[in-house]
Amino acid sequence: MGRSAADDMILSYGDVVLRRSDLGILSGPRFLNDRIIEFYFSFLSSTQPSQDILLVPPSIAFWLANCPNPESLEEFAAPLGLKDKKLVIFPVNDNADVNLAEGGSHWSLLAYYRDANVFVHHDSLRSMNRRGALQLYKAVVGLVTDPDTAAHTKYMESTDSPRQLNGYDCGLYVTATARAIYNWYESREEKGKVGSWISAVKEQVTPTAVENMRSEILELIRGLMTSQ
């Protein structure tokens, strides 16, 4: 069968290739895919560059959590430079089948903050992804810290994370929350205070902000398409 117009490439941005079908996802009330989240993470990193922060692409985060050979994880993760970062943000997907591309039905966000030595899970559906977040945490805690530090690393569920109002905006909550945490780190006054980060997320990731996020990302893509 031939390729459909939906498969046409519309934008190459960093390592991300977006397809025409991605515009359809952003134009309507639909679940975000890996490519759109990776695009936004890449955009945020390139427009507000920081040597301290790493936004991990969804495909990389998924592989770290589900790698069938844990012994190869350290080699796989080495190019990421995880131990050199102060803040590492991972998207979490509930896809349980490593052979199923673009699988899963829910996104959440797991972030590691080195100054407090803590992983915080933000889930817009009341910890629906807690199992996946814990799986990812256990897989990467030894990759972001040394053995002595890993033994004292904390994991917490953010009970104050903003809640989505429908069944499809979880990916938008991930992008909006990632932006809020990223900006909080860049402007923070109190090092080690995770409470102020959680407050920033609660204040900034509102239903209106999330709704606007869909059109904002769509306009970003269209603008970049025009400029290329």
Buried (B, 14 or more C-beta within 10 A) or exposed (E): EEEEEEEEEBBEBEEBBBBBBBBEBBEEEBBBBBBBBBBBBBBBBEEEEBEEBBBBBBBBBBBBBBBEEEEEBEEBBEEBEBBEBBBBBBBBBBBEEEEEEEBBEBBBBBBBBBBBBBBBBBBBBEBBBBEBBBBBBEBBBBBBBEEEBBEEBEBEBBEEBBEBEEEBBBBBBBBBBBBBBBBBBEEBEEEEBBEEBBBBBBEBBEBEBBBEBBEBBBEBBBEBEEEE
